[in-house]
Amino acid sequence: MKTIQKLLFSLLFILCLNLSFAQDQNIVQKKVDSIVNLLPSQKDTTLFKSYIELFRFYFRNDPIQGKPYLDKAKELVEIIEDKSFQGWYLLNEGQYNNNISEFEKAENLYYEAISRYEEAKNQQKMGDIYNSLGVTLKNLGKTGQALEAYQKALEYHKSINNETGIMFVYGNLAVLYAKMGNLKVSNEYYEKVEKMARAMNSEYRVQLARSNRATNLVETKDYKEALKLYFDAVPIFEREGRKLVLGEQYYLIGSAYLEMDSLQKAVENLDKSMVLSSETGETAMLGMAKKKIGEVHFKQGNYRSALKEFQHSLEISKQTSNNIEIADDYLNLSDTYEKLGDVAKAYENRKLYFAVHDSVFSEESKQKLNDLEVRFKTEKSRQEVVLQKKEIALLEEQRRTANLQRIGLIAGLLTTIVLFGLIYYGIRQKMKRNRLERERVKAELDFKKKELTSHALHLAKKNEVLEGLKQKAAALKKTEGGGKAYQELIRTINFDQQDDKVWENFTRYFEAVHKDFEKQAVSKYPDISKNELRLMALIKMNLSSKEIANILNISSDGVKKARQRLRKKMNLLPEDSLETTIMSI
């Protein structure tokens, strides 16, 4: 009985939702029709605004259907010759190209729009342009430049108190932080967006923020809560007619099921995503869905089918210049070729992956993200101080008004209170600045330690992978005609394993955390060699013997012998601990 009641309730809810959607669509269509009916009587700037408004009606749901109106606006803007209107057109043209995954073209159009508005000395839409530019730069894998664009967008929106614009930028910053792996800060921004959306009574924006936050829950393997948030948002997106967003939503649901190894459900939702993406011309999302289909085949052991999907995904990623997705494609291709026994192609694609990945997730981009986080916290503290000042000023005014008849006594009392307040405020500010400085220094040191450990583990993993390739290459040597290819592959691997530039980068990271370590070690033990200095640095990081062996490209026995030689040169007694002695340097 309860099951039947639940079923009836669900059917009633869906019926009401569909009726609501139909009513909303009728309202939108009537508004479109009213604007279209006015077009014959309009001209110049009024007609241009109508064309842009008609394009915006279709922009989020079916940008291709709205493109003819944008083309009409282009014809008009060439006649109007107004820099602001030209910039307005270029902004919309850029957003259209971003939605159909023409990211490089969109980037150029945004820069042109900025130039036009600067020439017109009009800052009205600069926040919107920089925010849109940030999205496109993120799609291109230019994370550092994307961050700079978002910062400028925030500055423009805050200067005119544009709460909606600020909310949009916060949402995009949350996405960027998630891409860079900082889920804590990403979630903080999503919570801000959700709070602002609720204040604006925008159910669509609330659900969009919750759905984006669900993506972070997938990263932490909280699949049940993530799927709940995803499915809660679907009816709202359908009611709003947001095909682009729905395409992405089904992609995210499919990705979550893939992580849970529910492969059939993953395929069902990914197919829905590809249908919607094909309808809206969202090429990038189509490529990402194909990549996930490839991962399904990979998990099923259908490596040939997986290879085909990954190659198609790479073609689309290159077409849209999406470097973040290109890096993932190379990694998937490398793993697939390895499963198929093609060692040479596996190694080639792995090298391409490292090259693209390092260019996207560079030290500079991460540092810029940390700088923004510090700026955000500092700005928050500044706003709190301003609010406190206003509250203090209000209390003082109320106090003076209530005690005007006793001016003499109150004047002395107020002077004392204000003086004490200023001294107290000054002490509090100094304490706050000192605390912020300590937090900043600690955060910077923690970040550098993480970078150092990540770099060391990356070296270990890289050498481990290369050593595995050596063993597979040895098997290749035994095949007919494989000798020459074997020698060439071994020389390439040996060169990568002995690359001094890798150690130069490691030394730079290490010295940033452990300043003057090398200088003090050489001063105290002048007989130690360069390789022994490297061993001391790895011991200082408290790495295991296996990790040290992988990084130094030697065996575990080799590590033991190297430690013995080091103890001898350091003149340590049998009861002296090598680790404790090195940690004390």
Secondary structure, DSSP 8 states (H G I E B T S, - for coil): -HHHHHHHHHHHHHHHHHHHHHHHHHHHHHHHHHHHHHGGG--HHHHHHHHHHHHHHHHTT-HHHHHHHHHHHHHHHHHH--HHHHHHHHHHHHHHHHHTT-HHHHHHHHHHHHHHHHHTT--TTHHHHHHHHHHHHHHTT-HHHHHHHHHHHHHHHHHTT-HHHHHHHHHHHHHHHHHTT-HHHHHHHHHHHHHHHHHTT-HHHHHHHHHHHHHHHHHTT-HHHHHHHHHHHHHHHHHHT-HHHHHHHHHHHHHHHHHTT-HHHHHHHHHHHHHHHHHHT-HHHHHHHHHHHHHHHHHHT-HHHHHHHHHHHHHHHHHTT-HHHHHHHHHHHHHHHHHHT-HHHHHHHHHHHHHHHHHHS-HHHHHHHHHHHHHHHHHHHHHHHHHHHHHHHHHHHHHHHHTGGGHHHHHHHHHHHHHHHHHHHHHHHHHHHHHHHHHHHHHHHHHHHHHHHHHHHHHHHHHHHHHHHHHHHHHHHTSTT-HHHHHHHHHHHHHHHT-HHHHHHHHHHHHHHSTTHHHHHHHH-TT--HHHHHHHHHHHTT--HHHHHHHHT--HHHHHHHHHHHHHHTT--TTS-HHHHHHT-
